[in-house]
Amino acid sequence: MEQYKQEFIDFMLESKVLKFGDFTLKSGRKSPFFMNAGAYVTGTQLRKLGRYYAQAIHDNFSLDFDVLFGPAYKGIPLSVATAMAISELYGVDVRYASNRKEVKDHGDVGIMLGSNLKDGDRVMMIEDVTTSGKSIEETYPILTSQAKVEIKGLIVSLNRMEKGKSEKSALSEVSELYGFPTAAIVTMADVTEYLYGRENSVITEDIKAAIDAYYKEYGAKA
């Protein structure tokens, strides 16, 4: 596993973004782990987070795109921090954009925030985590209605590797439905592999058993 992925897992724990225990998800599933990207709240955290995303985008997709799009609301700081990190790490200047939840009818009018989209733009989408694909379902029509753009891919921080609407993961479903590739900085398999068995690990024997049971029931086949 790449060094930056190991560092990112430690970073999620230190930032209290990734927690282990007993959680009820919006879907109603009982999960032994929970991720909340809203816990990234400081400048230092956002700077680090942007760098991890930038490295993952570079490794999985290359930097051959024009716009980094983050769906409102959590995607807004992600797109800004990552665009800055791409410039800092690789010397590549990409624009950032997001959508508004409501269309603005005065001043900077419209539904877009940040850069406007134009015909021919190559767009990379960025999110915290995709569990159902709902945000993509909402924002993909907005993106494609603004201009004739090419979606290069979707990057998330954590792939939960669980069933979406079918037997496949939500990321796989998004890729299959919209025809663009998806990737994550790390997967839950990466997290478990890295943390389990370490001295004083947050993944105790009980937590590991709960994770195994969870994936036996909800694990995605692809």
N, C-alpha and C positions, 0 to 999 in steps of 0.2 A: 504494500500500500504506500502511495506517495506520502512524503513527509507532510505536505500541506494538508492532506486529508486527516492525518493523525492529529495535527495541530488544531484543525477545525473541530474535530470531535471534542477535544479538551476545551476548546473555546466555547462550544455550545453548553457544556457542563458548567464551566466557570461563570458564564453569563446567565445561568439558570433558565436557559431556553429549552434544553432537553432535560426532562425529568422522568424518573422511573417510580412506579408505585401502582396505584389503582385509579384509573381515570375513565370517565364516561364521555365518549366522543359525541359530536353532533349527530352522527349516524345512529347513535344508540349502542354502538359496540363498546364493550368493556375492554380497555387497552392497558397493558402494563407499562406503557411509555406515552409521553405526551410532548409535543413540541409547540412552543409559542414564540414566534419570531418577534412579537411585540415587546419582548423583554430586552431587546437590543435598544438601549435608550441613550447611551452616551456617545460623544464624538469619537472616542477611542474605539468603542465597540463597532461603530459603523465604519470606521476607517479599516479596521481589520476585516470586517465582514465583506466589504467591497473588494478587498484584495483576494479573499478566498474565492469569491464568485468570479473575479477576473481570471484567476488561474484555471478554474474549472471550465470557463467558456473557451479560453485559449486552448486547453487540452482536448476538449470535446468537439469544438466547432471551428476553431481558428477565429481570427478577428476580422474576417472578410464580411463585414456588415456596416450599415450606416447609422442605425437607430437602435437604442436599447429601450424597450417598452416595458414598463411595470404597471400592471393593473391597479387602480385605486382600491384600497388606500395603502396597504402595506407595500405594494410594489413601487410606490413613489420614492421613498428613501432608498430602497434597494437599487433602483435604476440610477439615482443620482450618485450614490456611494460607489457603485460599480463602474460607472462611466469615468469618474475621477480616478479610480484605481487603474483602469485600463490605460488611461493617459500617463499615469505615474509609472506603471510597471513596464509598459510596452511602447510608449510614445505614440499611441494611436488615439486620434481624437474622434469619438463617436458622440452623436447627439442623444439626449434622453427625451423620453416622452411618456405621458401617462394619460389616462382618461379621467374626466370628472364624473361624479355620480349624477350630477344634474347639469344640463346645458346652461352655460353662462350667456346672458343676453345683453350684456353691456361691457364696455371696455374691451378686454381680451376675450372676445366672444367665442362661443363654440363649446365643444365637448372635450377638446384636447387641452392638455397642460404640458408646458415645455415646448419642444420642437413640433412644428406642424409636419405632417407627412406629405410627401410628394411622389408622383409617379416614378417608379423605378427604385424606390428606397428598399433596401434589404434590412429586415427587422428581426432582431433577437428579442424574444420575450423572456422576462425574468419574474419569478415568484418565490415565495418562501417554501411552500409545500403544496402539492396537489393531491387532494384526497378524493375528489369527485369530478374534477374538471369543470365545475360550475363557473368559475371566474373566467376561464378561457371561453366557455360557451357564451358568456355575456360580452366579452371584450373582442373576440375575433371578428364579429360582424362590424363592430365600430372601426377596428383597424382597416378592414378591407373596404369599408364604405368611404374612408377619407381619401384614398388614392389607390392606384394599382401597385400594391406593395408585394414583396416576396418575403414570406416568413421563413427565416433560416433555421429557427429552432426555439425550444423552450428549455431554460435552465432553472432548476429549483435547488434548494439547499439540501433537502433530505428526501430520499425516495423511501416511503414507508413500506413498499413492496407488498401491499395488501390488495385484495380484490377491489375493483371499482364497481361499475354497474354489471360487469360480466366476471368471468374467471380471470381476466387479465388485470394488471395494475392500472391505476388511473392514468399514469404517464403513458403506458402502452396504448390505452384507449384513445388518449388525445392524439398521439402520433398516428394511429390507424385512421381516426376520423378526419383529421385535418391534413394529413400528408406531410408533416414536417417532423424531424427528429427531436427527441427529448433526452435530457440527461440531468444528473444531480451531482452536487459536490460529493456527497457520500450517500450510501444506502444503509438501511438498518442492518444488513449483513455485515457491512464494514464496521459499523458501530459495535455490534456484538463481538465480532472477531477481535477488535482492538481492545475492548474493555474487559471482556470476560476472562477470568483467570488471573487478573492483575491483583496485587496485594491491596486490600481495602477497596476493592472495586465496587462501584455503585451497582453493578450487575452481580448480585449475590446468587447463590444457588437457587433460592426461591424465585428471584426475578427471572433468572435464565429459564427455569421451568415454566414460568408464566408466559414468557416470550415464545418458547417452543409451542406451548398449547395454543397461543393466539394465532401463530402462523399455521398451525395444523388446521385451524378452522377458517382463517381469513387470508392465508397466504395466497398471493397471486401465482398463476401458472406461467406468466410471462410479463 
